[in-house]
Amino acid sequence: MLGAGGVLGGAWLVGALQAIADETGWDPGSADVVLGTSAGSMVGGLLACGVPPWFMVAHSGGEELDGLVDANGGAVAEADRSAGTGLRLQVPALGPGSWRLALSSLARPYRHAPATLVAGWLPHGPFSTEPLKDTIRRACSGRWAPHPAFWAVAVDYGTGRRAVFGRKDAPPARLPDAVAASCAIPGFYRSVEIAGRRYVDGGLRSMSNLDVLAGERLDLVVCLNPTSSLHARGSRTLGDRLAMPLRTASGRRLGSEARLVRETGAEVVLVQPTVHDLDAMGTNLMSRARRHEVIETAVRTMTEHLRETPLGERLAALPRGLPALVRRPDGRPADWPAFEDLARERFAAADRRLAS
């Protein structure tokens, strides 16, 4: 499970996933279910399409990777290096983003999560979600990811209800639209229309949405949640004082959701930023300036965590991933196998193992 966290929360997820793959030899994209909310849906969507963490780190760090092409034949070197977080202004729109949700939150506030009580009143976001969609389009040539159980959490902007795109009970959606909807922060991004309804950031419902996995008959659930922490960061600035209650609330919600999943028989492991990660991230999670610094810090702190806790051994005991999806292959980038093809091979191999 990959939680919400803006630009820098997504960067922390990338670094943590890279450490997992490099330290244990396990491919995070091979998990039975990949569940993502907001930034977690972007990182999870890339994983589900076969984009390995080592590539995300290299691309973010500015490597050119000459000759490598994306899922649609475009040059990878021309792709946005911040996972679609470049801002593109749209024509301004006046008024609340969702009159229906705004009025419903007044009439029946007890039916809504705290964040949705104000979300409908926020203005239409000035920024387009097209850069987010473009990032996913470069990774996936089909309607949905090769992963059979990639789920992206969004919120219906009319009702405030949760939608888990990719799951059978969700409206049909194309992968770029589902991921963009999950990332569409009200008041910042425009909402995304899917099947005749508008959707916004899944973080309005929960920054983790871990409870979606309750009852899924999973043995082990590994939850990476950028917006909570067991480590206290000193309140050195006004931003620190404002961020602390938000992290505390996210952590309490995460703990409550983890208990629900554990009650269904699954082992749940929660992984959260350390104080070193928090120092690198700061309080403005939408900043692009420190993105690669956050990735590098997360690689280091997550590697230490894997070596100091049983989680490293537990993940190392799982079936090994395809080599190119775990570690960078030798040779020229132009000669590397296509990531999307590897993702399809990954699950074809799993089906063959189950059949035998």
N, C-alpha and C positions, 0 to 999 in steps of 0.2 A: 504494500500500500504506500502510495506516494502522496504526501499532503500538499496543501497550498502554501504559498509563501512569496509570491511576486517574483521579480527578476532574480533577486539574490537567494531566495528560497529555492528556486529552480537550480541555481548554480550550486548550492549546497547539496542538492539531490544528486547532481551529476558527479560531483567529487566523491560522495559517499558510495555511489554505485560503482565508480571506477575502482575504489579501494576494495569493494567486495569481490569484483571480478578478478582483480589482480592478485589479491591475497588468498582467495579460496579456490580459484579456477572454475567457479560456478557462474553461469550466465544468468543475470537477473531477469533478462527477457524471457527465460524459459519457465518462469513461475506458472503454476496452473492458472492463476488469475493475476492480472496486472490492473490494479485499481488506482485511478489518479483523479485528483481534484485540483483545478486551476493550474498552477505551475506544475503540479504533479501529473496532470493530464498531458501536458506538453512533453515532459520528459518520458512519461510512460508510453505515450503515443509513438515517440521515436523508438523506444525500446521494442515496442510491439511490432514495429515495421523492420526490425533488424538492425537499427543503428546502434552500434555498441558504445558503451561508456567511453572506451579509450578514444574513439573517434570524436565524440562530443568534446572531450578535453582538448584534443589536438586542434580541432576546428576553432574552439573558443580561444585557444592560445595564439591563433594567427597563422598556423601552418598552411601553406598553399596547396599541398597535396595535388600537384600537377597531374593532369590526365584522368583523375577520378571523376566519374559522372554520377548524377543522382538517379532516382528511379525513373525519371522521365527523359534522361539523356542530356540534361543540362550540366554545365561545369560546376562542380562542388565549390571551387574556389570563388565563385561569384555569389554564393549563398550568404545570407545574413549570418553573422557570427555570434549573435546574441539570442538565438532561438526565437526569432520573430518578434523581439521586443522593441524593434525600431518603431517610432511613432509616426503615424500618417493621419493628418487632420482630415475630417470630413466637414461637409457643409453643416453649420450650426443648426440645432433644432431646439425650439423653446419648450418650456413646460417640464413637468415631472416626467421621468423616464417611463413610469407605468401608473397611470391614473387608477387602474383597477386595483393594483396591489396597494397603492397609497390609501385609497378609500377603505379597502378591506382591512388594512392594518389599524385603521381608526375604529371601525365597527367591531372587529373581532381580534383584538391584539393577542389574546391567549392562544390563537391558532397558529401564530407565526414565531419563527426563531427570532431572537433579539435583533439580528442584523437586518432581517427583512422588514422590520417595523419602520425603518428609515429608507430602505433601498428604493422603494417605489417613488418616494418624494425627490430623490436625487435627479438632477437634470440628465438629459440624454448625454452619454459620453461623447467627447469631441474626437476621440481617436478610433480609427477603423481597426477591425480585427483581421483585415486582409494579410498583413505581414505574418500573423500567426498561422493563418491558413496556408500561406505560401510555404512556410517551413515544413508543414506536414505533407503538402503536395509533393515536395521534393523527395520525401522519404517513402511515399506510398503511391503506387500507380493505380491501385484498385479502389473500390468503394470503401472498403474497411481494411484494417490491418491484417496481416497474415496470422497474427495471434488470435485464436478462436475465442478468447475470453479477456479482451482488453475492454475495460469499462471506464468511461469518462463521466464524472458527476457534474451536473449543472442544475440550475433552479429555474422553474417556469416563472417568467417575469409577470405573469398575470395572477397566478395563484400562490406563489411562494413555495410550491411543492417541489420535491427533489425528483430529478430525472437521471437515470443511470444509463447513458447511451452505450450501446453494445450488448446490453442485457435484453432478454427476450421480451420483457414487459415495457420496454422503452419505445418511443416513436422511431421509425426507421430514419437513419441519418447517414450522411457521408462523414468519413473520419475527419477531414479538415474542419467541417462545420461543428461537429461534436466537441472537438478539442478547443476551438475558438470560443464556443459557448461556455465551456467550463472555465475559461480564462477571462470572460468578459466582465470585469469589475464595473458595477453600476457607477455612473458618474464619471468614469474614466474611459472605458470602451463602450462602443455601441453594442446593443444586444444583438443576438444572432437568431435569425428566423429559421426554424426547422419544422417541417410538416405543418406550416400555417400558424405556429406559435412562436413567441419570442422567449429566448433563454439567456440567462446571465450566469455569472460565476458561482460554481458549486460551493465556494467558501461561505456564501451567505447562510447556507444550511449548517455547515460544519467545516472547519479547516482541515479535518481529516476524513470524515465520513467512513470511519473504520467499521461502524456498525452495519454497513452494507454487506459485509462478509459474514455476518452472523448466520449460522445455519447452512453455510456452503460446504460443509464436510471437509474442511481443510485441516491438515495435521499441524502445519506451522504457518503462522502469519507474521511476516516481518514488516513493521510499520516504520517508515522514515517520515518524520513530521518536522518540517523546518520552523514552525511558528511556536513551538513549545520548547521548554528546556528544563532540565533538572539543575542547571547551574545558574546561579544568580550573577547578573552583570551589574556592577556598581552604577548607581543613578548619578552619572556625572553630568548629564545634560537634561534639558526639558524633554528631548526626544526619548531618552532612557526612561524617564518617569512615565511618559505616555505609553511606551511600548510594554512596560512590565505588566500592567493589568491585562493587556491583550494576550500576552504570552501565558499568563496565569490562567485566564479563561480558556484558552486553547488547550492547555495541559489538563485542566479539569474535565473538559469535554472528551479529550482523548482517553483519559483514564476511565471515564464512564463507559465509553464505547468499547474499550478493551475488555472490560468486565463482561459486557454482553456477549462478545465473541468467545471469551473463555468459557462462559456458561454453556456454550454449544459444543464444547469438547476440544476446541483448537488451542494450541499453545501460541501465545502472542508475545512477540518481542518488540519493545518500543525503543527506537533509536532517535535521539534528539540532539540538537546542536550543543556543543560544549562551550565553555566560556571563551575559548580561543576562536571558535566559529562565530560566536556573538560579537566579539571584538572586530572580526573581519567584516561581518555583515552590517554592523551599525544599526540604525533605526529606520533608514529609508530603504525599504525592501524593493523599491522600484528603480533604484539607482543602477545604471549600467557600468559605471566607472570602475567598480571594484569586483566585477563579476568573476574574472579569472583568478583574482586573489582569493575569493571565497572558495572557488573550486579547489585550488591548491591546498588551502587550509583544511578543507573537508577530507581530501585524500589522506592527509597526514593524521587527522584526529580519528577518522574512521578506521584506518589501518591499526592504530594503537588500540582502539576499542575491540577490534576483531582478535587481536593477539592477547588481550587481557581478559576476555570473557569467553564463555562457551560458544557464543554465536559463531565465531570463526570456524571452529571444528565442526559445528553442526552443518554449516553451509558447505564446507569442504567435503562432507560425506554425501552430498547430493550428486546426482548424475552430472558428469562433466559436460560443459557446453561445447559447441563447435569451436575449434581453436580460434578462428578469425573473429568470432563474436565475443571472445574473452580477452585475447591479447592481440596486439597489432601484428599483422602478418609481415613476413619478409618480402623483399622485392619492391618494385615500383608501384605506386598507387594505381597506375593505369592497369596493372595486371591483377589487382585484388578482385576477389569475387564480389558480385553485387550483393549488398546487404539484404535487400528485400528477398532475393532468391535464397539467401542463407536462412532467412527467417522462415520461409516456406519449407525449406529442407529440415529445419529444426523440428517443426511439428509433424512433418511426414515421418521422420525418424521416430518420434515419440509414438505415433499411431502404430508403426510397425512393431515397436516393443510391446505395446499393449496387445496387439493381435497375436503375438507369439507367446 
